[in-house]
Amino acid sequence: MRLMGVDYGEARIGVALSDPLLITAQTFEVVDRRKVRHPAERIAQIAAEQDVDLIIVGLPVNMNGTMGERVARTQEFARELEELTGKQVKWIDERLTTVRAEQILIEGDVRRQKRKRVVDKVAAALILQTYLDAKGRM
């Protein structure tokens, strides 16, 4: 049993997976929407291959708490994932997740070019880890 974290973006979609004990989140893949014709199908394939039971999607709520157009596009994508996988999708507020991911990579001395390629899967891992940590406190 594993959980999947998804950071949905217009250009790239970050994917992270939990360990089987549901303690930690690890980066897994970045799906480049310009190179992958059906990104939801690719993510559904990962979910099937990795025995994912639940998908956690970061909801891009505006800083003032309102939900804009990006939220609607993310929700539409999540509904497609739910249909393709037959798995439940839960939401978690992802405000500043990408900013935190970028900071982690800068602190790790990752070069700018590489940061651009991996920041989305690091953001997905942060989304998933936030969910795992909250679940552990319940």
C-alpha positions as a Markdown table, in Angstrom:
| # | Residue | x | y | z |
|---|---|---|---|---|
| 1 | Met | 0.0 | 0.0 | 0.0 |
| 2 | Arg | 1.3 | 3.4 | -1.0 |
| 3 | Leu | 0.0 | 6.9 | -1.3 |
| 4 | Met | 0.8 | 9.2 | -4.2 |
| 5 | Gly | 1.3 | 13.0 | -4.1 |
| 6 | Val | 0.7 | 15.1 | -7.2 |
| 7 | Asp | 1.7 | 18.7 | -7.8 |
| 8 | Tyr | -0.3 | 19.7 | -10.9 |
| 9 | Gly | 1.1 | 22.4 | -13.1 |
| 10 | Glu | 0.5 | 23.8 | -16.5 |
| 11 | Ala | 3.9 | 22.7 | -17.9 |
| 12 | Arg | 4.9 | 19.9 | -15.5 |
| 13 | Ile | 3.3 | 17.6 | -13.0 |
| 14 | Gly | 5.3 | 16.4 | -10.1 |
| 15 | Val | 4.7 | 12.9 | -8.6 |
| 16 | Ala | 5.8 | 11.5 | -5.3 |
| 17 | Leu | 5.2 | 8.2 | -3.5 |
| 18 | Ser | 5.0 | 7.2 | 0.1 |
| 19 | Asp | 7.0 | 4.3 | 1.5 |
| 20 | Pro | 4.9 | 1.2 | 2.2 |
| 21 | Leu | 4.7 | 2.1 | 5.9 |
| 22 | Leu | 3.2 | 5.5 | 5.1 |
| 23 | Ile | 5.9 | 7.4 | 7.0 |
| 24 | Thr | 7.9 | 9.2 | 4.4 |
| 25 | Ala | 7.3 | 10.7 | 0.9 |
| 26 | Gln | 9.9 | 10.3 | -1.8 |
| 27 | Thr | 10.2 | 12.1 | -5.1 |
| 28 | Phe | 9.3 | 9.9 | -8.1 |
| 29 | Glu | 8.8 | 11.5 | -11.4 |
| 30 | Val | 8.1 | 14.7 | -13.3 |
| 31 | Val | 5.6 | 14.3 | -16.1 |
| 32 | Asp | 6.3 | 17.0 | -18.7 |
| 33 | Arg | 3.0 | 18.0 | -20.3 |
| 34 | Arg | 4.7 | 19.1 | -23.5 |
| 35 | Lys | 6.3 | 15.7 | -24.0 |
| 36 | Val | 3.6 | 13.3 | -22.7 |
| 37 | Arg | 0.4 | 13.3 | -24.7 |
| 38 | His | -1.9 | 12.1 | -21.9 |
| 39 | Pro | -0.3 | 13.0 | -18.6 |
| 40 | Ala | -3.3 | 11.7 | -16.5 |
| 41 | Glu | -2.8 | 8.3 | -18.2 |
| 42 | Arg | 0.9 | 8.3 | -17.3 |
| 43 | Ile | 0.1 | 9.1 | -13.7 |
| 44 | Ala | -2.6 | 6.4 | -13.6 |
| 45 | Gln | 0.0 | 3.9 | -15.0 |
| 46 | Ile | 2.4 | 4.9 | -12.1 |
| 47 | Ala | -0.4 | 4.4 | -9.6 |
| 48 | Ala | -1.2 | 0.9 | -10.9 |
| 49 | Glu | 2.5 | -0.1 | -11.1 |
| 50 | Gln | 3.2 | 1.2 | -7.6 |
| 51 | Asp | 0.1 | -0.2 | -5.9 |
| 52 | Val | -1.2 | 3.2 | -4.9 |
| 53 | Asp | -4.3 | 3.3 | -2.8 |
| 54 | Leu | -4.9 | 7.0 | -2.4 |
| 55 | Ile | -3.9 | 10.1 | -4.4 |
| 56 | Ile | -3.2 | 13.4 | -2.7 |
| 57 | Val | -3.4 | 16.4 | -5.0 |
| 58 | Gly | -2.1 | 19.8 | -4.1 |
| 59 | Leu | -4.9 | 22.4 | -4.4 |
| 60 | Pro | -3.4 | 25.8 | -5.6 |
| 61 | Val | -5.5 | 28.1 | -3.4 |
| 62 | Asn | -4.6 | 31.8 | -3.8 |
| 63 | Met | -2.7 | 33.4 | -0.9 |
| 64 | Asn | -5.9 | 35.2 | 0.2 |
| 65 | Gly | -7.7 | 31.9 | 0.5 |
| 66 | Thr | -9.8 | 32.3 | -2.7 |
| 67 | Met | -10.0 | 29.6 | -5.4 |
| 68 | Gly | -9.2 | 30.8 | -8.9 |
| 69 | Glu | -9.0 | 29.3 | -12.3 |
| 70 | Arg | -6.0 | 27.1 | -11.5 |
| 71 | Val | -8.1 | 25.4 | -8.8 |
| 72 | Ala | -10.8 | 24.5 | -11.3 |
| 73 | Arg | -8.2 | 23.1 | -13.8 |
| 74 | Thr | -6.6 | 21.1 | -11.0 |
| 75 | Gln | -9.9 | 19.7 | -9.8 |
| 76 | Glu | -10.8 | 18.7 | -13.4 |
| 77 | Phe | -7.4 | 16.9 | -13.7 |
| 78 | Ala | -8.0 | 15.2 | -10.4 |
| 79 | Arg | -11.5 | 14.0 | -11.5 |
| 80 | Glu | -9.8 | 12.5 | -14.6 |
| 81 | Leu | -7.3 | 10.7 | -12.4 |
| 82 | Glu | -10.1 | 9.3 | -10.2 |
| 83 | Glu | -11.8 | 7.9 | -13.3 |
| 84 | Leu | -8.7 | 6.4 | -14.7 |
| 85 | Thr | -7.4 | 4.9 | -11.5 |
| 86 | Gly | -10.6 | 4.1 | -9.6 |
| 87 | Lys | -8.8 | 5.5 | -6.6 |
| 88 | Gln | -10.0 | 8.2 | -4.2 |
| 89 | Val | -8.4 | 11.6 | -4.6 |
| 90 | Lys | -8.0 | 13.9 | -1.6 |
| 91 | Trp | -7.0 | 17.6 | -1.6 |
| 92 | Ile | -4.4 | 19.4 | 0.5 |
| 93 | Asp | -3.7 | 23.2 | 0.4 |
| 94 | Glu | -0.4 | 23.6 | -1.4 |
| 95 | Arg | 0.2 | 27.3 | -0.9 |
| 96 | Leu | 3.9 | 28.1 | -1.1 |
| 97 | Thr | 4.8 | 24.4 | -1.7 |
| 98 | Thr | 6.8 | 25.2 | -4.8 |
| 99 | Val | 8.5 | 28.1 | -3.1 |
| 100 | Arg | 9.6 | 25.7 | -0.2 |
| 101 | Ala | 10.7 | 23.1 | -2.8 |
| 102 | Glu | 12.9 | 25.7 | -4.5 |
| 103 | Gln | 14.4 | 26.8 | -1.2 |
| 104 | Ile | 15.3 | 23.2 | -0.3 |
| 105 | Leu | 17.0 | 22.7 | -3.7 |
| 106 | Ile | 18.9 | 26.0 | -3.4 |
| 107 | Glu | 20.0 | 25.1 | 0.1 |
| 108 | Gly | 21.1 | 21.7 | -1.3 |
| 109 | Asp | 23.3 | 23.6 | -3.8 |
| 110 | Val | 21.4 | 22.2 | -6.8 |
| 111 | Arg | 22.1 | 24.1 | -10.0 |
| 112 | Arg | 19.4 | 26.3 | -11.5 |
| 113 | Gln | 19.1 | 24.1 | -14.6 |
| 114 | Lys | 18.6 | 20.9 | -12.5 |
| 115 | Arg | 16.2 | 22.7 | -10.1 |
| 116 | Lys | 13.9 | 23.4 | -13.0 |
| 117 | Arg | 13.7 | 19.7 | -13.8 |
| 118 | Val | 13.1 | 18.4 | -10.3 |
| 119 | Val | 11.3 | 21.2 | -8.4 |
| 120 | Asp | 7.8 | 19.8 | -9.3 |
| 121 | Lys | 8.5 | 16.3 | -7.9 |
| 122 | Val | 10.0 | 17.9 | -4.7 |
| 123 | Ala | 6.8 | 19.9 | -4.4 |
| 124 | Ala | 4.8 | 16.7 | -4.8 |
| 125 | Ala | 6.8 | 15.1 | -2.0 |
| 126 | Leu | 6.2 | 18.1 | 0.3 |
| 127 | Ile | 2.4 | 17.9 | -0.5 |
| 128 | Leu | 2.4 | 14.2 | 0.3 |
| 129 | Gln | 4.6 | 14.5 | 3.4 |
| 130 | Thr | 2.3 | 17.2 | 4.8 |
| 131 | Tyr | -0.6 | 14.8 | 4.4 |
| 132 | Leu | 1.3 | 11.9 | 6.0 |
| 133 | Asp | 2.3 | 14.1 | 9.0 |
| 134 | Ala | -1.2 | 15.3 | 9.5 |
| 135 | Lys | -2.6 | 11.8 | 9.2 |
| 136 | Gly | -0.1 | 10.6 | 11.9 |
| 137 | Arg | -1.3 | 13.3 | 14.3 |
| 138 | Met | -4.9 | 12.1 | 14.0 |
